[in-house]
Amino acid sequence: GLSKYQVEPGQLVCAMCRAEAMTPDGYSPTDLVLRRAARTMLAELGTRASSTSKNHAEFTRLEEVWAVSMGGDVILPRYSVESMLEFITWLAKDSGRARSFETILRAAGGVIAKTTASGLMSDPRVKALRARMADLIGDLAQPCTHTTRKLARLVLDETLQTCCAGAKAEAVYSSHRVIFLLEVMMGLRLGEATGRQHGVAACDVWIVNPLSERCAEMGTTIAAHLESTKTAQGRGRWAHCVGKSLTSEFDLESALRDLWRVQGHSTETVTVDGFQVERPDYSVVQLRVGASLPDSAFDTFVKALGKLPRDHPLQPAAKYLGRTATQKRRAVSIEEGDRYVNLVGSAKGSARIHAASEWLAGLGLARYAAVVKGPLIRATDGGRLTDTPLETGSSYSHSTKALKLAYELLRGRGEEDLELAVEEDESGKLVLKFAHHSNRRFSDKVARDTSDVTGATIIDIDCIFGWNEQERERSMQQHYAGLDLASRIERLARVTMMV
C-alpha cells in the first residue's frame, strides 16, 4: 500500500466524489456533506502528499509540452530511454524550468515507478546525462526546501539566537538576522548581502521615509544599491522592500537599526528625490596586498604593524591584519581584486580614518590604499568586530542551521505548517535541504502568489530577485536604473510586502 505521504498520480479526490462516497446509495449528498468534503480536500492540499501529487502532475504536463515541441508523434519520456534523454536536455536548456530541474526529475521517477515499473530513471545513460546537466545548471538544479512564514518566525524569535552563542554573540546575531531578512524580504542572494566581492556596502542600505503624499501609503521602506551582483557583474541593481512586512510583520527596519547600534555606526540623514534617507556613515581604509604591491613594500607594512604604539587606532587589530594580509597575498584561489585588507573603519573624515591614511603615507604605501565604502555585514575575530566583510561560507553554521532547528521544533511541537512542502526522492524518502536559497525561493513564491494583491508584475519580481539578469534586455535594465526613488518604491517595494 501507499505510505502516509505518497499519493498516486491523479489520486486527489474532488469534493463531489468524496461527498458521494460518504452518502448511501440512492441519495444525493447534502450541502453540509459537500461543504465538509471540500474542507477536507483543501486540508489535504496542504500536506506533503498533495505536494508530491502536484509535482507528478507538473511532470506529466511538461512531458506533453516536450512532445509538442518535438512535433508530436513521439514516445513519451516515461516509456523510452531515448525520449527521456531528449527530455532531460530540453528541461535543462529550453523549457524555462531549469530551477526546477531536480524536482521535476524526482517527480518523473515517482510517476514512472507507479505507472510503468520500468526503472528507467536508473538507466546509466539517463543518470549520467542528468548529472551532467545538473552540473551545467549549477545551483539552479539543486532544489531547496522552501522557508515558510512559520519557520522564518521561529528562526527570528528562537533558533537563530541559539546558533549565535559565544564570543561577540550580539554582533553575530544582529548580522545574521539582517542577512536572513535581506534574503526573505528583499530577495538578496547571500553573496549580495555579504562577501568580499559583491557584498553590499553599509552606506548603500537606506531606511527611507516619504516627505510628501507620494508613496506615503507605503510608509517606511528599505532600499539597497548593489554595485555588482553575482549574475550581472559590473551593472548592479536597486532592491527595495517595506520596512515591516504586512502578513508576518518581519521587521527589517528594526533589525538594521540594531545592527548599526551594535557596530557603533553614526548615521547621516539626507534628502533624496523628496524622501528622507537615513544611512550609516561608515568608510574603511583599504590596502591592496596583491601583485601590484611589491614584496619590499608588503614586508614594510607587516613589520610596521608590529611596532604600532598602544594608542594607535590600528594597534588592537595589528595581529589580525598581518595574518589576514599574508593569507590573502599568498592565496592561490582568490581573484586579484579580492586581495585587500580593511585596516580601520569609521565615519568619513574621522580622526581614525585620517590617522590610518597618514600612517600608510609615512610608509610610502599611500598609492596602494584608498578610503572606500565599508561592508554592511562584518566578520568577527575572536571577541572583536573587524572591518572585514563576512565571508559567505561563514554563515552556514548560523542561518541554515537555524532553519533546520526551526523545522525540528515544528515537528517536536506537533504543529502543522501548510506552507511547508518537503521533496521526496524516487523511493518516497523525504529530502530535506535547507540553504540560504530557501529564503529567496520562499520570498519569490510569495511574491508571485500575491501579485494580484500587490500589483507587482513578473518584470518587477525578476528585477527584485535578480532573475535572468544576463538575459534581460539592456533597455529594461536601463529603464529601472533611470527611475527616481519614488518610482522604484512604487514599483518594487510592494513586491514582497506580503511575506
C-alpha positions as CSV (number, residue, x, y, z in Angstrom):
1,G,0.0,0.0,0.0
2,L,0.9,3.6,-0.2
3,S,2.8,5.3,2.7
4,K,1.3,8.2,4.6
5,Y,3.0,10.9,2.4
6,Q,2.6,9.3,-1.0
7,V,-0.2,9.5,-3.5
8,E,-0.7,8.0,-6.9
9,P,-0.5,10.4,-9.9
10,G,-4.0,11.9,-10.2
11,Q,-5.1,10.5,-6.9
12,L,-6.5,13.7,-5.5
13,V,-10.2,13.1,-4.9
14,C,-12.6,16.0,-5.6
15,A,-15.2,17.3,-3.1
16,M,-18.1,15.8,-5.1
17,C,-16.6,12.3,-5.2
18,R,-15.8,12.5,-1.5
19,A,-19.4,13.5,-0.7
20,E,-20.9,10.8,-2.9
21,A,-18.7,8.2,-1.2
22,M,-20.0,9.3,2.2
23,T,-23.6,9.2,1.1
24,P,-25.8,6.0,1.0
25,D,-26.7,4.6,-2.5
26,G,-29.8,6.2,-3.9
27,Y,-29.3,9.5,-2.1
28,S,-27.7,12.8,-3.1
29,P,-25.1,14.5,-0.9
30,T,-26.5,17.3,1.3
31,D,-25.0,20.8,1.3
32,L,-23.4,20.1,4.7
33,V,-21.7,17.0,3.4
34,L,-20.4,18.8,0.3
35,R,-19.0,21.6,2.4
36,R,-17.2,19.2,4.8
37,A,-15.9,17.2,1.9
38,A,-14.5,20.4,0.3
39,R,-12.9,21.4,3.6
40,T,-11.2,18.0,3.9
41,M,-9.9,18.2,0.3
42,L,-8.4,21.7,1.0
43,A,-6.8,20.4,4.1
44,E,-5.2,17.6,2.1
45,L,-3.9,20.1,-0.3
46,G,-1.7,21.4,2.5
47,T,0.0,18.1,3.2
48,R,3.2,16.7,1.7
49,A,1.1,14.2,-0.1
50,S,-0.5,16.9,-2.3
51,S,2.9,18.4,-2.9
52,T,4.0,15.1,-4.4
53,S,0.9,14.9,-6.5
54,K,1.4,18.5,-7.7
55,N,4.9,17.6,-8.9
56,H,3.7,14.5,-10.6
57,A,1.1,16.5,-12.4
58,E,3.7,19.1,-13.5
59,F,6.0,16.3,-14.9
60,T,3.1,14.9,-16.8
61,R,2.3,18.4,-18.2
62,L,5.9,19.0,-19.2
63,E,6.0,15.6,-20.9
64,E,3.2,16.8,-23.1
65,V,4.8,20.2,-23.7
66,W,8.1,18.4,-24.7
67,A,6.2,16.1,-27.1
68,V,4.6,19.1,-28.8
69,S,8.0,20.8,-29.1
70,M,9.2,17.7,-30.9
71,G,6.4,17.9,-33.4
72,G,4.2,15.2,-31.8
73,D,4.1,11.5,-32.7
74,V,6.9,10.7,-30.3
75,I,7.0,8.2,-27.4
76,L,6.7,10.0,-24.0
77,P,9.8,10.1,-21.8
78,R,8.3,7.8,-19.2
79,Y,8.3,4.9,-21.7
80,S,11.6,5.4,-23.6
81,V,15.2,5.9,-22.6
82,E,15.9,7.9,-25.8
83,S,12.9,10.1,-25.2
84,M,13.9,10.7,-21.6
85,L,17.4,11.7,-22.7
86,E,16.0,14.3,-25.0
87,F,13.5,15.4,-22.3
88,I,16.3,16.0,-19.8
89,T,18.3,18.1,-22.3
90,W,15.1,20.1,-23.2
91,L,14.3,20.6,-19.5
92,A,17.7,22.0,-18.7
93,K,18.1,24.2,-21.7
94,D,14.8,25.1,-23.4
95,S,11.9,24.6,-21.0
96,G,12.4,27.7,-18.8
97,R,12.2,25.4,-15.8
98,A,15.9,24.9,-15.1
99,R,15.4,26.0,-11.4
100,S,13.0,23.0,-11.0
101,F,15.3,20.5,-12.8
102,E,15.8,18.1,-10.0
103,T,12.3,18.5,-8.6
104,I,10.8,17.6,-12.0
105,L,13.1,14.6,-12.5
106,R,12.4,13.3,-9.0
107,A,8.7,13.5,-9.8
108,A,9.4,11.7,-13.0
109,G,10.9,8.8,-11.0
110,G,7.8,8.6,-8.9
111,V,5.5,8.6,-11.8
112,I,7.5,6.0,-13.7
113,A,7.8,3.7,-10.7
114,K,4.0,3.8,-10.2
115,T,2.9,3.6,-13.9
116,T,5.5,1.5,-15.7
117,A,7.8,0.0,-13.1
118,S,10.5,0.2,-15.7
119,G,13.3,1.6,-13.6
120,L,14.1,3.9,-16.5
121,M,15.5,6.6,-14.2
122,S,18.2,4.2,-13.1
123,D,19.5,3.6,-16.6
124,P,23.2,4.5,-16.6
125,R,22.8,6.9,-19.6
126,V,19.9,8.7,-18.0
127,K,21.8,9.0,-14.7
128,A,24.9,10.3,-16.4
129,L,23.1,12.9,-18.5
130,R,21.1,14.0,-15.5
131,A,24.3,14.6,-13.5
132,R,25.9,16.4,-16.4
133,M,23.0,18.8,-16.9
134,A,22.8,19.4,-13.2
135,D,26.5,20.4,-13.2
136,L,25.9,22.8,-16.1
137,I,22.9,24.4,-14.5
138,G,24.7,24.7,-11.1
139,D,22.9,25.9,-8.1
140,L,19.6,26.3,-10.0
141,A,19.4,22.5,-10.3
142,Q,19.6,21.9,-6.6
143,P,16.1,22.3,-5.2
144,C,16.0,23.7,-1.6
145,T,13.2,23.1,0.9
146,H,11.4,26.4,0.9
147,T,11.3,28.5,4.0
148,T,7.8,29.2,5.3
149,R,6.3,32.0,7.4
150,K,6.2,29.7,10.4
151,L,9.8,28.6,10.0
152,A,11.0,32.2,9.5
153,R,9.2,33.3,12.6
154,L,10.8,30.5,14.7
155,V,14.2,31.4,13.3
156,L,13.9,35.1,14.2
157,D,12.3,34.5,17.6
158,E,14.2,31.4,18.8
159,T,16.6,29.3,16.8
160,L,18.9,32.0,15.3
161,Q,19.9,33.4,18.7
162,T,20.7,29.8,19.8
163,C,23.0,29.4,16.8
164,C,24.8,32.7,17.5
165,A,26.1,31.9,21.0
166,G,29.7,32.5,22.1
167,A,32.1,35.4,21.9
168,K,30.6,38.5,20.4
169,A,27.2,36.8,20.3
170,E,25.3,40.1,19.9
171,A,27.3,41.2,16.9
172,V,27.0,37.8,15.3
173,Y,23.2,37.6,15.9
174,S,22.5,41.1,14.7
175,S,24.4,40.4,11.5
176,H,22.8,37.1,10.7
177,R,19.3,38.5,11.5
178,V,19.9,41.2,8.9
179,I,21.2,38.6,6.3
180,F,18.2,36.4,6.9
181,L,15.7,39.3,6.5
182,L,17.5,40.7,3.4
183,E,17.0,37.2,1.8
184,V,13.4,36.9,2.9
185,M,12.2,40.5,2.4
186,M,14.5,41.8,-0.3
187,G,15.4,38.7,-2.2
188,L,19.1,39.2,-2.0
189,R,21.5,36.4,-2.6
190,L,23.9,35.5,0.2
191,G,26.8,36.8,-1.9
192,E,25.0,40.1,-2.4
193,A,24.3,40.6,1.3
194,T,27.8,39.8,2.3
195,G,31.2,38.5,0.9
196,R,34.4,40.2,-0.1
197,Q,33.3,40.5,-3.8
198,H,29.7,41.5,-4.2
199,G,28.6,42.2,-0.6
200,V,26.5,45.4,-0.2
201,A,28.1,48.4,1.5
202,A,26.7,49.7,4.7
203,C,26.1,53.2,3.4
204,D,24.2,51.7,0.4
205,V,21.4,50.3,2.6
206,W,18.9,53.1,3.4
207,I,15.9,53.5,5.6
208,V,13.6,55.6,3.6
209,N,10.6,57.8,4.7
210,P,8.4,59.9,2.4
211,L,8.3,63.7,3.0
212,S,5.2,64.2,0.8
213,E,2.0,62.4,-0.1
214,R,3.7,60.4,-2.8
215,C,4.3,56.9,-1.5
216,A,3.0,57.9,1.9
217,E,0.8,54.8,1.9
218,M,4.0,52.6,1.7
219,G,5.3,54.0,5.0
220,T,8.9,53.3,5.9
221,T,10.7,51.3,3.2
222,I,14.3,49.9,2.8
223,A,16.4,50.5,-0.3
224,A,19.7,48.8,-1.2
225,H,22.0,49.5,-4.1
226,L,24.1,46.5,-5.2
227,E,27.0,47.9,-7.2
228,S,27.9,44.4,-8.5
229,T,25.8,41.3,-8.5
230,K,26.5,37.7,-8.9
231,T,25.0,37.2,-12.3
232,A,25.4,40.7,-13.7
233,Q,28.8,41.8,-12.6
234,G,29.6,45.5,-13.0
235,R,26.0,46.5,-13.7
236,G,24.3,46.2,-10.3
237,R,20.7,46.9,-9.4
238,W,18.4,48.5,-6.8
239,A,16.4,46.4,-4.4
240,H,13.5,47.7,-2.3
241,C,11.1,46.3,0.3
242,V,8.8,47.6,3.0
243,G,10.3,48.2,6.4
244,K,7.9,45.7,8.0
245,S,6.1,43.0,6.1
246,L,2.3,43.2,6.2
247,T,1.5,39.5,6.7
248,S,4.1,38.2,9.2
249,E,5.4,41.6,10.4
250,F,9.0,40.7,9.7
251,D,10.8,43.9,10.7
252,L,13.9,44.7,8.6
253,E,14.0,48.4,9.7
254,S,14.4,47.4,13.4
255,A,17.0,44.8,12.5
256,L,19.0,47.3,10.6
257,R,18.9,49.9,13.4
258,D,20.0,47.2,15.9
259,L,22.9,46.2,13.6
260,W,24.0,49.9,13.3
261,R,23.9,50.2,17.1
262,V,25.9,47.1,17.7
263,Q,28.5,48.1,15.1
264,G,28.8,51.5,16.6
265,H,27.9,53.4,13.5
266,S,26.9,57.1,13.4
267,T,24.2,57.8,10.8
268,E,23.6,60.6,8.4
269,T,20.2,61.8,7.2
270,V,19.9,63.3,3.7
271,T,17.1,64.1,1.3
272,V,16.9,62.2,-2.0
273,D,14.1,62.8,-4.5
274,G,11.8,64.1,-1.9
275,F,12.4,61.3,0.6
276,Q,14.3,61.3,4.0
277,V,17.1,58.8,3.7
278,E,18.9,57.5,6.8
279,R,22.1,55.5,6.3
280,P,25.3,54.7,8.2
281,D,28.3,56.9,7.8
282,Y,30.9,54.2,7.5
283,S,34.1,54.1,5.4
284,V,37.2,52.0,5.6
285,V,40.9,52.5,4.8
286,Q,41.7,49.7,2.3
287,L,45.1,48.5,1.4
288,R,45.6,46.4,-1.7
289,V,48.0,43.5,-1.0
290,G,48.0,41.7,-4.3
291,A,50.6,41.6,-7.1
292,S,50.6,45.4,-7.6
293,L,52.2,45.7,-4.1
294,P,56.0,45.0,-4.3
295,D,57.4,42.4,-1.9
296,S,59.5,45.0,-0.2
297,A,56.5,47.3,0.4
298,F,54.5,44.4,1.8
299,D,57.3,43.4,4.2
300,T,57.5,47.0,5.3
301,F,53.8,47.0,6.1
302,V,53.8,43.8,8.1
303,K,56.8,44.8,10.1
304,A,55.3,48.2,10.9
305,L,52.2,46.6,12.2
306,G,54.3,45.0,15.0
307,K,55.7,48.4,16.0
308,L,52.5,50.4,16.4
309,P,52.1,52.4,19.6
310,R,49.5,51.3,22.0
311,D,47.3,54.3,21.4
312,H,47.2,54.0,17.6
313,P,43.8,53.1,16.0
314,L,45.3,50.1,14.2
315,Q,47.1,48.6,17.2
316,P,44.1,46.4,18.6
317,A,43.8,44.7,15.2
318,A,47.5,44.6,14.3
319,K,48.0,40.8,14.6
320,Y,44.8,40.1,12.8
321,L,45.6,42.5,9.9
322,G,49.1,41.0,9.5
323,R,47.7,37.5,9.4
324,T,44.9,38.3,7.0
325,A,47.1,40.3,4.7
326,T,49.6,37.4,4.5
327,Q,46.9,34.9,3.8
328,K,45.3,36.9,1.1
329,R,48.6,37.7,-0.6
330,R,49.7,34.0,-0.7
331,A,46.3,32.5,-1.5
332,V,46.0,30.9,-4.9
333,S,42.3,30.6,-5.1
334,I,41.1,34.2,-4.9
335,E,40.9,36.9,-7.5
336,E,43.3,39.8,-7.6
337,G,40.5,42.2,-6.8
338,D,39.9,40.3,-3.5
339,R,43.4,40.7,-2.3
340,Y,42.9,43.6,0.1
341,V,42.7,44.3,3.9
342,N,40.4,46.9,5.5
343,L,42.7,48.5,8.1
344,V,40.2,50.6,10.1
345,G,36.7,51.9,9.7
346,S,34.8,54.9,10.9
347,A,32.8,58.0,9.7
348,K,34.2,59.8,6.6
349,G,36.8,62.3,7.6
350,S,37.1,61.0,11.2
351,A,40.3,61.0,13.2
352,R,40.6,57.2,12.8
353,I,40.4,57.4,9.1
354,H,42.9,60.3,9.0
355,A,45.4,58.5,11.3
356,A,45.4,55.3,9.3
357,S,45.9,57.2,6.0
358,E,48.7,59.2,7.4
359,W,50.4,56.1,8.8
360,L,50.3,54.4,5.3
361,A,51.6,57.6,3.7
362,G,54.5,57.6,6.1
363,L,55.4,54.0,5.0
364,G,55.2,55.1,1.3
365,L,52.1,53.0,0.8
366,A,49.5,55.7,0.0
367,R,49.4,54.8,-3.7
368,Y,48.2,51.3,-2.8
369,A,45.5,52.4,-0.5
370,A,42.1,54.2,-0.7
371,V,39.2,55.2,1.5
372,V,36.2,53.2,0.3
373,K,32.7,52.2,1.5
374,G,32.7,49.8,4.4
375,P,30.8,46.5,4.4
376,L,27.3,46.1,5.8
377,I,28.0,42.7,7.3
378,R,31.3,42.4,9.1
379,A,33.4,39.4,10.3
380,T,34.5,38.9,13.9
381,D,37.9,37.8,15.1
382,G,37.5,36.0,18.4
383,G,35.7,38.6,20.5
384,R,36.4,41.6,18.3
385,L,34.4,43.0,15.5
386,T,36.6,43.6,12.4
387,D,36.2,45.9,9.4
388,T,36.4,42.9,7.1
389,P,33.3,41.7,5.2
390,L,31.9,38.4,6.4
391,E,32.8,35.5,4.1
392,T,29.8,33.8,2.7
393,G,31.0,30.4,3.9
394,S,31.0,31.7,7.5
395,S,27.2,32.0,7.6
396,Y,26.0,28.4,7.1
397,S,26.5,27.4,10.7
398,H,24.1,30.1,11.7
399,S,21.2,30.8,9.3
400,T,21.0,27.4,7.7
401,K,21.4,25.6,11.0
402,A,18.7,27.9,12.5
403,L,16.3,26.8,9.7
404,K,17.0,23.1,10.4
405,L,16.4,23.7,14.2
406,A,13.2,25.5,13.4
407,Y,12.0,22.6,11.4
408,E,12.8,20.2,14.3
409,L,11.0,22.5,16.7
410,L,7.9,22.5,14.5
411,R,7.9,18.7,14.3
412,G,8.6,18.3,18.0
413,R,5.7,20.6,18.9
414,G,3.4,18.7,16.5
415,E,2.5,22.0,14.7
416,E,1.2,21.8,11.1
417,D,2.7,24.1,8.5
418,L,0.5,24.3,5.4
419,E,3.2,26.2,3.5
420,L,5.9,23.5,4.1
421,A,6.5,21.3,1.0
422,V,9.2,18.6,1.5
423,E,10.5,16.9,-1.6
424,E,10.6,13.1,-2.0
425,D,13.1,11.1,-3.9
426,E,12.2,8.3,-6.3
427,S,11.8,5.9,-3.4
428,G,9.5,8.1,-1.5
429,K,12.0,9.2,1.1
430,L,11.7,12.8,2.4
431,V,14.5,15.0,1.1
432,L,15.0,17.9,3.4
433,K,17.6,20.5,2.2
434,F,17.7,24.0,3.8
435,A,20.1,26.6,2.5
436,H,20.2,30.3,2.1
437,H,18.5,29.9,-1.2
438,S,15.5,28.5,0.7
439,N,14.7,32.1,1.8
440,R,14.9,33.6,-1.7
441,R,12.8,30.8,-3.1
442,F,10.1,31.3,-0.4
443,S,10.1,35.0,-1.0
444,D,9.9,34.6,-4.7
445,K,6.9,32.2,-4.4
446,V,5.1,34.6,-2.1
447,A,5.7,37.5,-4.4
448,R,4.2,35.6,-7.4
449,D,1.3,34.1,-5.3
450,T,0.3,37.6,-4.0
451,S,1.0,39.6,-7.2
452,D,-2.8,40.1,-7.7
453,V,-2.8,41.9,-4.3
454,T,0.4,43.8,-4.5
455,G,0.1,44.7,-8.2
456,A,3.7,43.5,-8.9
457,T,4.4,42.4,-12.5
458,I,6.6,39.5,-13.5
459,I,9.3,42.0,-14.6
460,D,9.1,43.7,-11.2
461,I,9.6,40.4,-9.5
462,D,12.5,39.4,-11.7
463,C,14.1,42.8,-11.1
464,I,13.9,42.5,-7.3
465,F,15.3,38.9,-7.2
466,G,17.8,39.4,-10.0
467,W,16.5,36.6,-12.1
468,N,17.6,36.4,-15.7
469,E,19.9,39.5,-15.3
470,Q,22.1,38.4,-18.1
471,E,19.2,37.6,-20.4
472,R,17.0,40.6,-19.6
473,E,17.1,43.2,-22.3
474,R,19.5,46.0,-21.7
475,S,16.8,48.6,-22.4
476,M,14.8,47.2,-19.4
477,Q,17.8,47.3,-17.1
478,Q,18.4,50.9,-18.1
479,H,14.7,51.7,-17.6
480,Y,14.7,50.6,-14.0
481,A,18.1,52.2,-13.3
482,G,16.7,55.5,-14.6
483,L,13.7,55.6,-12.3
484,D,13.7,58.1,-9.5
485,L,13.4,56.8,-5.9
486,A,9.7,57.3,-5.7
487,S,9.1,55.3,-8.9
488,R,11.3,52.5,-7.7
489,I,9.5,52.4,-4.4
490,E,6.1,52.4,-6.1
491,R,7.1,49.5,-8.4
492,L,9.5,47.4,-6.4
493,A,8.9,47.9,-2.6
494,R,5.5,46.2,-2.8
495,V,6.8,43.0,-4.5
496,T,7.5,41.2,-1.2
497,M,5.3,43.2,1.1
498,M,3.0,40.1,1.8
499,V,5.7,37.8,3.2
